[in-house]
Amino acid sequence: TAGHGLHENEMLASIKIRPSLKDKLEEEKAKLPDLELHQVAKHVEAPEQFVMKTRRTLTGHGNKVLCMDWFKNKRRMVTSSQDGKVVVWDSFTTNKDHWVGHVPWTVCAGLSNTRI
């Protein structure tokens, strides 16, 4: 079909353009100095002392907490742990809102709107 042919032509054109874009990218990268992190770090001042203060302690996991993330409302948070639990917390009250236990495959949990 005509639409199919147009799609093929666009793909062929993009394939022809790619090498020149790649060459331009390589040229631009060559202009930048290539430095190691320790070389850059020599010229950075150390930050002033940073003091962290415990506000609340949330207890409920039986092993190391591997991951944590905040809900958009900044009141709730979700944690996952080596004990296999995923817990949703109310950070103001330190209460568990929801939890799922014995999930051995949980490595890290994330949020999508209001769901874990």
C-alpha positions as CSV (number, residue, x, y, z in Angstrom):
1,T,0.0,0.0,0.0
2,A,1.0,3.6,-0.4
3,G,1.1,4.1,3.4
4,H,3.3,1.1,3.8
5,G,5.7,2.3,1.1
6,L,5.9,5.7,2.8
7,H,6.8,4.1,6.1
8,E,9.6,2.1,4.4
9,N,10.9,5.3,2.7
10,E,10.9,7.1,6.1
11,M,12.8,4.2,7.7
12,L,15.4,4.2,4.9
13,A,15.8,7.9,5.2
14,S,16.4,7.7,8.9
15,I,18.9,4.9,8.4
16,K,20.8,7.1,6.0
17,I,20.7,10.1,8.4
18,R,21.8,8.1,11.5
19,P,25.5,7.7,10.5
20,S,25.9,11.4,10.0
21,L,24.2,12.1,13.3
22,K,26.4,9.6,15.0
23,D,29.5,11.2,13.4
24,K,28.3,14.6,14.6
25,L,27.8,13.2,18.1
26,E,31.3,11.7,18.1
27,E,32.8,15.1,17.0
28,E,31.0,16.9,19.8
29,K,32.1,14.3,22.4
30,A,35.7,14.6,21.2
31,K,35.6,18.4,22.0
32,L,34.7,17.7,25.6
33,P,37.5,17.0,28.0
34,D,37.5,13.4,29.3
35,L,38.1,13.6,33.0
36,E,37.9,11.0,35.8
37,L,35.7,11.7,38.8
38,H,38.7,12.1,41.2
39,Q,40.1,14.8,38.9
40,V,36.9,16.8,39.1
41,A,36.4,16.2,42.8
42,K,39.8,17.8,43.6
43,H,38.3,21.2,42.7
44,V,35.1,20.9,44.6
45,E,34.8,22.2,48.1
46,A,33.6,19.9,50.8
47,P,30.0,20.6,52.0
48,E,29.5,22.0,55.4
49,Q,28.6,19.6,58.1
50,F,25.2,18.1,57.5
51,V,23.3,17.1,60.6
52,M,20.4,14.7,60.2
53,K,17.8,14.4,63.0
54,T,15.4,11.5,63.5
55,R,11.8,12.8,63.4
56,R,9.9,9.5,63.7
57,T,10.8,5.9,63.8
58,L,8.6,3.5,61.9
59,T,8.8,-0.1,63.3
60,G,7.3,-3.1,61.7
61,H,9.8,-4.7,59.4
62,G,11.7,-7.8,60.6
63,N,14.8,-7.2,58.4
64,K,16.6,-4.5,56.4
65,V,14.5,-2.0,54.5
66,L,15.5,-2.2,50.9
67,C,13.4,0.5,49.3
68,M,11.2,3.5,50.2
69,D,9.2,6.0,48.3
70,W,6.8,8.9,49.1
71,F,3.2,9.2,47.8
72,K,2.5,12.5,46.0
73,N,0.7,13.8,49.1
74,K,4.0,13.5,51.1
75,R,2.0,12.0,54.0
76,R,2.1,8.4,53.1
77,M,5.1,6.3,52.2
78,V,5.7,2.7,51.0
79,T,8.6,0.5,52.1
80,S,9.8,-3.0,51.2
81,S,12.1,-5.1,53.2
82,Q,14.2,-8.3,53.1
83,D,11.5,-9.8,55.4
84,G,9.2,-9.9,52.3
85,K,6.8,-7.3,53.5
86,V,5.6,-4.2,51.6
87,V,4.1,-1.6,54.0
88,V,2.2,1.6,53.3
89,W,2.7,4.0,56.2
90,D,1.0,7.2,57.5
91,S,4.1,9.1,58.3
92,F,2.2,11.6,60.5
93,T,0.9,8.9,62.9
94,T,3.5,6.2,62.1
95,N,0.6,3.7,61.7
96,K,0.6,1.1,58.9
97,D,-2.2,1.8,56.5
98,H,-1.8,-1.3,54.4
99,W,0.7,-4.2,54.2
100,V,1.4,-7.3,52.2
101,G,3.4,-10.0,53.9
102,H,5.4,-13.0,52.8
103,V,6.3,-11.7,49.3
104,P,9.7,-13.4,48.8
105,W,10.1,-11.8,45.3
106,T,9.8,-8.2,46.4
107,V,13.0,-6.4,45.7
108,C,11.7,-2.9,45.4
109,A,8.2,-1.3,45.3
110,G,7.2,1.8,43.4
111,L,4.1,4.0,43.2
112,S,1.7,4.7,40.3
113,N,-0.8,7.3,41.4
114,T,-2.3,5.7,44.5
115,R,-1.4,2.1,43.9
116,I,1.7,0.1,44.8
